[in-house]
Amino acid sequence: MWRTVKMGGSTTKFGFFTLVGYTALLLSLGAIVARLSEDRGLPDIPFLLLLGFLLGPIAGIVRPEYAQKAFPFVGTLGLIIILLDGGFEIGIDVLRRVASLVAKLDSITLLITAGISSLIFNLVFGLKPFSPIGFLYGSITCATDPATLIPVFSKVELPINISTALIAESVFNDPLGVVLTKMSLSVMGLSSHQNPILLFISLAAGGAALGLATGVVLERLLAREPFGEYVVPITLGAALALWYICEELLPGLLGYELSGFMAVAVLGMYLGNNLIKHDYLKDDRTFLKDFFEELSTVVRIMVFTLLGACVSISLLKTFWLKGLVCALSNVFIARPAGVIIGTYIPPKEDLNLKERIYLALEGPRGVVPAALVGTIYSKIVSNPHAVPVAIASEMPPKTLASAILVTTFLTIFISVVLEATWAQPLAKRLLKEE
């Protein structure tokens, strides 16, 4: 129940009661902060990050080393819930109208954004131009965030094709961002898989196929046997089991893992679009949608407050300037270049330049980068010898982990603050009827 942590000359214990205390504090204060920001029409993520930073490195109430130990569990669980909820929000009929655009945003734009971000990171930190260290940062921060976009767009009048494309892009590129990050870890030698192309196929396609199959089975089960109030636990249990099978069970059998996050997103989308077809399952769909919306709010608060608590003042002092340059470049160079190039590749999308600019400037980073960077930071810091010598010779493991943590933290913070703030005025200026 207890884990001993050494701090200087003293020894303290991090265990169940400490975790409960932190959870109570972060959820309570996080809820207050989120509500206050909502009342003022502001996104809550930057304020949750600041809350975690104040409670952690500033006040010392939540110790950064404790937050780092809790983050892998909280971040993984949070990702599962957010992706399941995000999948529920995507209507297949509306998605078909923008399928070509979403496909380009989630492939060409995603890769260009990650590639340019990685080059800039390597340049800023004095690494080789094509060092895999930069690609790790680019992979972590290439995914956009439905948890930020959905509440922001609920207050902004947008053409249906633009809002649907951005939200659908964010739901699908969340698991794709996870896949790309795992590929970059493989290239760095931090994963046992040495063939990144086969890894991508097994992660993305395999995860999607298993998620679809699980959705079909679960739909038939619910159609045959009414579960009533138990529809929530059986669906949540199925999602968690699906993630476990993909990430833990199948790798030992197949040699390549399937993306549990991709599988969960596809499961959510299948259930959200198919349960409504059965009149007697519409109530079940409503129960599930309401439950996962509420649960995603809880995990969002925990993920971002914990991430804020993970960043120490000494790390910020060391990396803030370089991290700021990378973050601003991510928002103003990498993402816009990816969107403009991607949407002009044949078949050319039916978008004018102003619509392309709006798509380019609305891609806030959020839950997925936060969960990924917190988990990777914790793993590298706790086991620095796992980093291959070739990578460590470019940048020491703890420096590598710290640089990516701070830079990702700043990328999330800046992208959310700027893009949530200018969402409405940009829409009025760029998307108003001529």
TORGUSE-129315 format. One record per residue (C-alpha): x, y, z; residue in one letter. Coordinates in nm, 3 decimals, always signed. Example, Ala and Ser with C-alpha at 12.3 -4.5 7.8 and 13.67 -1.06 7.14 Angstrom:
TORGUSE-129315
(site (+1.230; -0.450; +0.780); 'a');
(site (+1.367; -0.106; +0.714); 's');
This chain:
TORGUSE-129315
(site (+0.000; +0.000; +0.000); 'm');
(site (+0.291; +0.230; +0.064); 'w');
(site (+0.578; +0.334; -0.160); 'r');
(site (+0.885; +0.487; +0.001); 't');
(site (+1.032; +0.792; -0.168); 'v');
(site (+1.367; +0.944; -0.075); 'k');
(site (+1.387; +1.321; -0.062); 'm');
(site (+1.727; +1.455; +0.022); 'g');
(site (+1.825; +1.309; +0.358); 'g');
(site (+1.471; +1.225; +0.464); 's');
(site (+1.236; +0.949; +0.363); 't');
(site (+0.863; +0.995; +0.311); 't');
(site (+0.589; +0.754; +0.215); 'k');
(site (+0.362; +0.781; -0.084); 'f');
(site (+0.069; +0.545; -0.062); 'g');
(site (-0.304; +0.499; -0.065); 'f');
(site (-0.396; +0.771; +0.184); 'f');
(site (-0.166; +1.024; +0.019); 't');
(site (-0.322; +0.946; -0.318); 'l');
(site (-0.674; +0.983; -0.177); 'v');
(site (-0.581; +1.317; -0.021); 'g');
(site (-0.432; +1.448; -0.344); 'y');
(site (-0.733; +1.329; -0.543); 't');
(site (-0.975; +1.502; -0.307); 'a');
(site (-0.778; +1.827; -0.317); 'l');
(site (-0.727; +1.833; -0.693); 'l');
(site (-1.085; +1.740; -0.778); 'l');
(site (-1.239; +1.988; -0.534); 's');
(site (-1.024; +2.286; -0.625); 'l');
(site (-1.018; +2.183; -0.991); 'g');
(site (-1.398; +2.181; -1.005); 'a');
(site (-1.411; +2.532; -0.858); 'i');
(site (-1.150; +2.660; -1.103); 'v');
(site (-1.323; +2.492; -1.399); 'a');
(site (-1.661; +2.636; -1.302); 'r');
(site (-1.521; +2.988; -1.262); 'l');
(site (-1.353; +2.971; -1.602); 's');
(site (-1.672; +2.837; -1.762); 'e');
(site (-1.876; +3.123; -1.613); 'd');
(site (-1.641; +3.365; -1.784); 'r');
(site (-1.651; +3.182; -2.118); 'g');
(site (-1.288; +3.068; -2.088); 'l');
(site (-1.140; +2.719; -2.140); 'p');
(site (-1.053; +2.549; -1.814); 'd');
(site (-0.737; +2.363; -1.920); 'i');
(site (-0.481; +2.647; -1.874); 'p');
(site (-0.629; +2.729; -1.533); 'f');
(site (-0.616; +2.363; -1.430); 'l');
(site (-0.251; +2.352; -1.535); 'l');
(site (-0.183; +2.665; -1.329); 'l');
(site (-0.370; +2.518; -1.032); 'l');
(site (-0.153; +2.208; -1.043); 'g');
(site (+0.158; +2.423; -1.076); 'f');
(site (+0.055; +2.634; -0.775); 'l');
(site (-0.027; +2.332; -0.560); 'l');
(site (+0.283; +2.146; -0.672); 'g');
(site (+0.615; +2.324; -0.722); 'p');
(site (+0.498; +2.662; -0.584); 'i');
(site (+0.321; +2.565; -0.261); 'a');
(site (+0.469; +2.217; -0.221); 'g');
(site (+0.133; +2.067; -0.120); 'i');
(site (+0.141; +1.815; -0.406); 'v');
(site (+0.503; +1.710; -0.446); 'r');
(site (+0.615; +1.682; -0.810); 'p');
(site (+0.775; +1.340; -0.755); 'e');
(site (+0.444; +1.209; -0.618); 'y');
(site (+0.249; +1.355; -0.910); 'a');
(site (+0.493; +1.189; -1.149); 'q');
(site (+0.433; +0.850; -0.986); 'k');
(site (+0.054; +0.886; -1.002); 'a');
(site (+0.042; +1.017; -1.357); 'f');
(site (+0.091; +0.695; -1.559); 'p');
(site (-0.223; +0.542; -1.405); 'f');
(site (-0.435; +0.859; -1.411); 'v');
(site (-0.321; +0.955; -1.760); 'g');
(site (-0.391; +0.613; -1.911); 't');
(site (-0.734; +0.583; -1.751); 'l');
(site (-0.814; +0.940; -1.850); 'g');
(site (-0.725; +0.873; -2.213); 'l');
(site (-0.952; +0.569; -2.226); 'i');
(site (-1.248; +0.766; -2.091); 'i');
(site (-1.188; +1.074; -2.309); 'i');
(site (-1.156; +0.869; -2.629); 'l');
(site (-1.462; +0.659; -2.551); 'l');
(site (-1.664; +0.975; -2.488); 'd');
(site (-1.519; +1.145; -2.797); 'g');
(site (-1.618; +0.852; -3.016); 'g');
(site (-1.975; +0.879; -2.889); 'f');
(site (-1.990; +1.240; -3.008); 'e');
(site (-1.916; +1.164; -3.375); 'i');
(site (-2.221; +1.118; -3.596); 'g');
(site (-2.139; +0.895; -3.891); 'i');
(site (-2.381; +1.076; -4.126); 'd');
(site (-2.218; +1.414; -4.069); 'v');
(site (-1.873; +1.254; -4.077); 'l');
(site (-1.932; +1.121; -4.429); 'r');
(site (-1.966; +1.478; -4.560); 'r');
(site (-1.618; +1.572; -4.443); 'v');
(site (-1.454; +1.228; -4.458); 'a');
(site (-1.198; +1.330; -4.721); 's');
(site (-1.099; +1.643; -4.529); 'l');
(site (-1.073; +1.457; -4.197); 'v');
(site (-0.864; +1.184; -4.361); 'a');
(site (-0.615; +1.445; -4.486); 'k');
(site (-0.604; +1.627; -4.152); 'l');
(site (-0.540; +1.298; -3.971); 'd');
(site (-0.269; +1.179; -4.208); 's');
(site (-0.087; +1.444; -4.411); 'i');
(site (-0.145; +1.730; -4.168); 't');
(site (-0.061; +1.513; -3.868); 'l');
(site (+0.270; +1.395; -4.017); 'l');
(site (+0.374; +1.740; -4.143); 'i');
(site (+0.293; +1.897; -3.805); 't');
(site (+0.496; +1.631; -3.624); 'a');
(site (+0.783; +1.657; -3.872); 'g');
(site (+0.818; +2.036; -3.864); 'i');
(site (+0.783; +2.043; -3.485); 's');
(site (+1.056; +1.782; -3.453); 's');
(site (+1.296; +1.974; -3.677); 'l');
(site (+1.240; +2.295; -3.482); 'i');
(site (+1.285; +2.115; -3.148); 'f');
(site (+1.616; +1.966; -3.263); 'n');
(site (+1.733; +2.303; -3.395); 'l');
(site (+1.640; +2.489; -3.077); 'v');
(site (+1.799; +2.230; -2.846); 'f');
(site (+2.116; +2.196; -3.056); 'g');
(site (+2.057; +1.837; -3.166); 'l');
(site (+2.111; +1.673; -3.504); 'k');
(site (+1.839; +1.790; -3.748); 'p');
(site (+1.680; +1.445; -3.775); 'f');
(site (+1.739; +1.328; -3.420); 's');
(site (+1.458; +1.098; -3.299); 'p');
(site (+1.444; +1.303; -2.979); 'i');
(site (+1.276; +1.585; -3.168); 'g');
(site (+1.042; +1.342; -3.339); 'f');
(site (+0.931; +1.220; -2.997); 'l');
(site (+0.825; +1.577; -2.909); 'y');
(site (+0.658; +1.620; -3.249); 'g');
(site (+0.468; +1.294; -3.209); 's');
(site (+0.349; +1.378; -2.858); 'i');
(site (+0.220; +1.722; -2.955); 't');
(site (+0.070; +1.656; -3.300); 'c');
(site (-0.272; +1.543; -3.173); 'a');
(site (-0.546; +1.802; -3.116); 't');
(site (-0.794; +1.786; -2.830); 'd');
(site (-1.170; +1.718; -2.844); 'p');
(site (-1.198; +1.795; -2.471); 'a');
(site (-1.100; +2.154; -2.552); 't');
(site (-1.268; +2.195; -2.890); 'l');
(site (-1.614; +2.064; -2.800); 'i');
(site (-1.685; +2.310; -2.513); 'p');
(site (-1.526; +2.599; -2.706); 'v');
(site (-1.730; +2.533; -3.021); 'f');
(site (-2.050; +2.503; -2.818); 's');
(site (-2.020; +2.881; -2.768); 'k');
(site (-1.906; +2.968; -3.123); 'v');
(site (-2.121; +2.979; -3.437); 'e');
(site (-1.940; +2.783; -3.707); 'l');
(site (-2.035; +2.625; -4.041); 'p');
(site (-2.123; +2.262; -3.973); 'i');
(site (-1.850; +2.132; -4.206); 'n');
(site (-1.579; +2.326; -4.021); 'i');
(site (-1.686; +2.232; -3.668); 's');
(site (-1.745; +1.867; -3.759); 't');
(site (-1.411; +1.839; -3.939); 'a');
(site (-1.217; +1.985; -3.646); 'l');
(site (-1.392; +1.773; -3.383); 'i');
(site (-1.369; +1.454; -3.591); 'a');
(site (-1.002; +1.526; -3.662); 'e');
(site (-0.932; +1.559; -3.290); 's');
(site (-1.114; +1.237; -3.196); 'v');
(site (-0.931; +1.028; -3.457); 'f');
(site (-0.589; +1.188; -3.428); 'n');
(site (-0.582; +1.129; -3.053); 'd');
(site (-0.523; +0.754; -3.099); 'p');
(site (-0.311; +0.825; -3.408); 'l');
(site (-0.095; +1.056; -3.197); 'g');
(site (-0.049; +0.770; -2.951); 'v');
(site (+0.045; +0.539; -3.238); 'v');
(site (+0.296; +0.791; -3.376); 'l');
(site (+0.449; +0.836; -3.031); 't');
(site (+0.493; +0.461; -2.993); 'k');
(site (+0.658; +0.453; -3.334); 'm');
(site (+0.901; +0.726; -3.230); 's');
(site (+0.981; +0.535; -2.911); 'l');
(site (+1.051; +0.232; -3.130); 's');
(site (+1.286; +0.436; -3.351); 'v');
(site (+1.464; +0.564; -3.039); 'm');
(site (+1.515; +0.209; -2.914); 'g');
(site (+1.285; +0.261; -2.615); 'l');
(site (+1.049; -0.006; -2.747); 's');
(site (+1.113; -0.367; -2.839); 's');
(site (+0.960; -0.317; -3.185); 'h');
(site (+1.216; -0.240; -3.453); 'q');
(site (+0.995; -0.211; -3.764); 'n');
(site (+0.795; +0.112; -3.733); 'p');
(site (+0.586; +0.044; -4.046); 'i');
(site (+0.462; -0.293; -3.923); 'l');
(site (+0.413; -0.136; -3.583); 'l');
(site (+0.189; +0.133; -3.733); 'f');
(site (-0.020; -0.126; -3.920); 'i');
(site (-0.064; -0.344; -3.613); 's');
(site (-0.136; -0.050; -3.383); 'l');
(site (-0.375; +0.149; -3.601); 'a');
(site (-0.545; -0.106; -3.827); 'a');
(site (-0.539; -0.387; -3.572); 'g');
(site (-0.673; -0.165; -3.296); 'g');
(site (-0.951; -0.030; -3.517); 'a');
(site (-1.054; -0.380; -3.627); 'a');
(site (-1.069; -0.514; -3.272); 'l');
(site (-1.260; -0.206; -3.155); 'g');
(site (-1.515; -0.257; -3.431); 'l');
(site (-1.551; -0.627; -3.350); 'a');
(site (-1.601; -0.550; -2.981); 't');
(site (-1.865; -0.292; -3.069); 'g');
(site (-2.058; -0.545; -3.279); 'v');
(site (-2.048; -0.805; -3.001); 'v');
(site (-2.152; -0.556; -2.734); 'l');
(site (-2.436; -0.419; -2.947); 'e');
(site (-2.575; -0.770; -3.001); 'r');
(site (-2.539; -0.851; -2.633); 'l');
(site (-2.729; -0.538; -2.532); 'l');
(site (-2.996; -0.609; -2.795); 'a');
(site (-3.051; -0.964; -2.668); 'r');
(site (-3.038; -0.893; -2.296); 'e');
(site (-3.165; -0.563; -2.146); 'p');
(site (-2.908; -0.447; -1.892); 'f');
(site (-3.095; -0.138; -1.771); 'g');
(site (-2.890; +0.046; -1.511); 'e');
(site (-2.602; -0.199; -1.564); 'y');
(site (-2.536; -0.087; -1.921); 'v');
(site (-2.277; +0.161; -1.795); 'v');
(site (-2.057; -0.084; -1.600); 'p');
(site (-2.066; -0.349; -1.873); 'i');
(site (-1.968; -0.093; -2.139); 't');
(site (-1.693; +0.059; -1.926); 'l');
(site (-1.570; -0.288; -1.837); 'g');
(site (-1.565; -0.383; -2.205); 'a');
(site (-1.365; -0.070; -2.292); 'a');
(site (-1.109; -0.135; -2.017); 'l');
(site (-1.083; -0.503; -2.113); 'a');
(site (-1.039; -0.405; -2.477); 'l');
(site (-0.754; -0.171; -2.388); 'w');
(site (-0.590; -0.440; -2.171); 'y');
(site (-0.614; -0.704; -2.443); 'i');
(site (-0.463; -0.471; -2.703); 'c');
(site (-0.186; -0.325; -2.491); 'e');
(site (-0.090; -0.611; -2.261); 'e');
(site (-0.228; -0.949; -2.368); 'l');
(site (-0.183; -0.958; -2.747); 'l');
(site (+0.177; -0.825; -2.761); 'p');
(site (+0.297; -1.143; -2.591); 'g');
(site (+0.109; -1.358; -2.842); 'l');
(site (+0.161; -1.161; -3.165); 'l');
(site (+0.490; -0.982; -3.107); 'g');
(site (+0.321; -0.654; -3.206); 'y');
(site (+0.072; -0.471; -2.993); 'e');
(site (-0.257; -0.325; -3.109); 'l');
(site (-0.349; +0.029; -3.008); 's');
(site (-0.590; +0.003; -2.719); 'g');
(site (-0.662; +0.374; -2.756); 'f');
(site (-0.756; +0.340; -3.123); 'm');
(site (-0.973; +0.040; -3.034); 'a');
(site (-1.156; +0.231; -2.760); 'v');
(site (-1.222; +0.531; -2.989); 'a');
(site (-1.368; +0.304; -3.259); 'v');
(site (-1.576; +0.119; -2.997); 'l');
(site (-1.722; +0.450; -2.876); 'g');
(site (-1.803; +0.566; -3.227); 'm');
(site (-1.968; +0.234; -3.319); 'y');
(site (-2.186; +0.228; -3.009); 'l');
(site (-2.278; +0.595; -3.039); 'g');
(site (-2.400; +0.547; -3.396); 'n');
(site (-2.560; +0.202; -3.369); 'n');
(site (-2.739; +0.189; -3.034); 'l');
(site (-2.963; +0.472; -3.149); 'i');
(site (-3.090; +0.254; -3.435); 'k');
(site (-3.273; +0.033; -3.184); 'h');
(site (-3.570; +0.207; -3.022); 'd');
(site (-3.536; -0.002; -2.706); 'y');
(site (-3.164; +0.088; -2.675); 'l');
(site (-3.201; +0.467; -2.708); 'k');
(site (-3.225; +0.505; -2.330); 'd');
(site (-2.911; +0.294; -2.290); 'd');
(site (-2.728; +0.523; -2.530); 'r');
(site (-2.844; +0.828; -2.335); 't');
(site (-2.726; +0.673; -2.005); 'f');
(site (-2.387; +0.594; -2.157); 'l');
(site (-2.343; +0.936; -2.317); 'k');
(site (-2.432; +1.123; -1.997); 'd');
(site (-2.213; +0.901; -1.781); 'f');
(site (-1.903; +0.927; -1.998); 'f');
(site (-1.946; +1.303; -2.036); 'e');
(site (-1.945; +1.342; -1.657); 'e');
(site (-1.659; +1.097; -1.611); 'l');
(site (-1.451; +1.269; -1.879); 's');
(site (-1.488; +1.594; -1.684); 't');
(site (-1.347; +1.425; -1.374); 'v');
(site (-1.048; +1.273; -1.551); 'v');
(site (-0.977; +1.598; -1.740); 'r');
(site (-0.946; +1.781; -1.409); 'i');
(site (-0.715; +1.512; -1.270); 'm');
(site (-0.496; +1.488; -1.583); 'v');
(site (-0.425; +1.860; -1.615); 'f');
(site (-0.383; +1.941; -1.247); 't');
(site (-0.145; +1.647; -1.208); 'l');
(site (+0.048; +1.754; -1.517); 'l');
(site (+0.086; +2.103; -1.373); 'g');
(site (+0.212; +1.953; -1.047); 'a');
(site (+0.471; +1.742; -1.235); 'c');
(site (+0.665; +2.045; -1.360); 'v');
(site (+0.923; +2.171; -1.115); 's');
(site (+1.038; +2.532; -1.097); 'i');
(site (+1.397; +2.428; -1.163); 's');
(site (+1.290; +2.255; -1.487); 'l');
(site (+1.097; +2.562; -1.600); 'l');
(site (+1.392; +2.790; -1.526); 'k');
(site (+1.617; +2.564; -1.731); 't');
(site (+1.396; +2.504; -2.034); 'f');
(site (+1.130; +2.777; -2.047); 'w');
(site (+1.285; +2.989; -2.323); 'l');
(site (+1.363; +2.702; -2.560); 'k');
(site (+1.030; +2.543; -2.475); 'g');
(site (+0.848; +2.868; -2.552); 'l');
(site (+1.013; +2.894; -2.895); 'v');
(site (+0.911; +2.536; -2.976); 'c');
(site (+0.556; +2.591; -2.850); 'a');
(site (+0.501; +2.908; -3.054); 'l');
(site (+0.652; +2.741; -3.361); 's');
(site (+0.416; +2.448; -3.314); 'n');
(site (+0.113; +2.680; -3.313); 'v');
(site (+0.217; +2.933; -3.580); 'f');
(site (+0.437; +2.729; -3.817); 'i');
(site (+0.395; +2.351; -3.789); 'a');
(site (+0.016; +2.322; -3.766); 'r');
(site (-0.062; +2.590; -4.030); 'p');
(site (+0.188; +2.438; -4.274); 'a');
(site (+0.037; +2.095; -4.223); 'g');
(site (-0.320; +2.217; -4.279); 'v');
(site (-0.244; +2.431; -4.585); 'i');
(site (-0.038; +2.162; -4.758); 'i');
(site (-0.272; +1.880; -4.662); 'g');
(site (-0.591; +2.048; -4.782); 't');
(site (-0.443; +2.143; -5.121); 'y');
(site (-0.329; +1.790; -5.205); 'i');
(site (-0.564; +1.631; -5.466); 'p');
(site (-0.849; +1.575; -5.451); 'p');
(site (-0.863; +1.944; -5.358); 'k');
(site (-1.103; +2.024; -5.076); 'e');
(site (-1.395; +2.262; -5.127); 'd');
(site (-1.254; +2.521; -4.890); 'l');
(site (-1.161; +2.883; -4.943); 'n');
(site (-0.841; +3.034; -4.805); 'l');
(site (-1.013; +3.185; -4.501); 'k');
(site (-1.159; +2.848; -4.404); 'e');
(site (-0.815; +2.689; -4.439); 'r');
(site (-0.665; +2.958; -4.215); 'i');
(site (-0.932; +2.894; -3.952); 'y');
(site (-0.863; +2.519; -3.960); 'l');
(site (-0.491; +2.592; -3.930); 'a');
(site (-0.530; +2.816; -3.625); 'l');
(site (-0.773; +2.592; -3.436); 'e');
(site (-0.586; +2.283; -3.321); 'g');
(site (-0.534; +2.310; -2.944); 'p');
(site (-0.331; +2.037; -2.776); 'r');
(site (-0.472; +1.885; -2.460); 'g');
(site (-0.541; +1.555; -2.289); 'v');
(site (-0.348; +1.317; -2.516); 'v');
(site (-0.018; +1.513; -2.517); 'p');
(site (-0.056; +1.566; -2.142); 'a');
(site (-0.111; +1.198; -2.070); 'a');
(site (+0.164; +1.086; -2.308); 'l');
(site (+0.433; +1.325; -2.186); 'v');
(site (+0.356; +1.262; -1.819); 'g');
(site (+0.379; +0.887; -1.866); 't');
(site (+0.696; +0.899; -2.078); 'i');
(site (+0.864; +1.144; -1.839); 'y');
(site (+0.790; +0.920; -1.541); 's');
(site (+0.922; +0.610; -1.717); 'k');
(site (+1.246; +0.770; -1.836); 'i');
(site (+1.322; +0.941; -1.505); 'v');
(site (+1.253; +0.624; -1.304); 's');
(site (+1.457; +0.407; -1.545); 'n');
(site (+1.717; +0.624; -1.724); 'p');
(site (+1.933; +0.323; -1.812); 'h');
(site (+1.662; +0.207; -2.053); 'a');
(site (+1.759; +0.490; -2.290); 'v');
(site (+2.006; +0.354; -2.551); 'p');
(site (+2.361; +0.488; -2.543); 'v');
(site (+2.326; +0.644; -2.890); 'a');
(site (+2.034; +0.858; -2.769); 'i');
(site (+2.189; +0.934; -2.429); 'a');
(site (+2.504; +1.062; -2.601); 's');
(site (+2.295; +1.332; -2.771); 'e');
(site (+2.106; +1.429; -2.457); 'm');
(site (+2.124; +1.271; -2.108); 'p');
(site (+1.804; +1.076; -2.027); 'p');
(site (+1.681; +1.301; -1.746); 'k');
(site (+1.756; +1.613; -1.949); 't');
(site (+1.572; +1.460; -2.245); 'l');
(site (+1.267; +1.378; -2.035); 'a');
(site (+1.266; +1.719; -1.866); 's');
(site (+1.305; +1.914; -2.191); 'a');
(site (+1.015; +1.731; -2.355); 'i');
(site (+0.799; +1.764; -2.042); 'l');
(site (+0.843; +2.142; -2.014); 'v');
(site (+0.813; +2.202; -2.389); 't');
(site (+0.494; +1.995; -2.410); 't');
(site (+0.353; +2.171; -2.102); 'f');
(site (+0.410; +2.509; -2.268); 'l');
(site (+0.272; +2.386; -2.602); 't');
(site (-0.051; +2.274; -2.436); 'i');
(site (-0.083; +2.592; -2.230); 'f');
(site (-0.012; +2.835; -2.514); 'i');
(site (-0.220; +2.654; -2.777); 's');
(site (-0.525; +2.630; -2.551); 'v');
(site (-0.506; +2.990; -2.427); 'v');
(site (-0.452; +3.143; -2.771); 'l');
(site (-0.682; +2.923; -2.977); 'e');
(site (-0.971; +2.921; -2.733); 'a');
(site (-0.943; +3.299; -2.699); 't');
(site (-0.944; +3.375; -3.070); 'w');
(site (-1.197; +3.106; -3.175); 'a');
(site (-1.494; +3.345; -3.172); 'q');
(site (-1.332; +3.660; -3.318); 'p');
(site (-1.158; +3.458; -3.590); 'l');
(site (-1.486; +3.289; -3.681); 'a');
(site (-1.656; +3.627; -3.716); 'k');
(site (-1.373; +3.765; -3.926); 'r');
(site (-1.295; +3.465; -4.147); 'l');
(site (-1.617; +3.263; -4.167); 'l');
(site (-1.890; +3.527; -4.175); 'k');
(site (-2.125; +3.527; -4.472); 'e');
(site (-2.007; +3.750; -4.752); 'e');
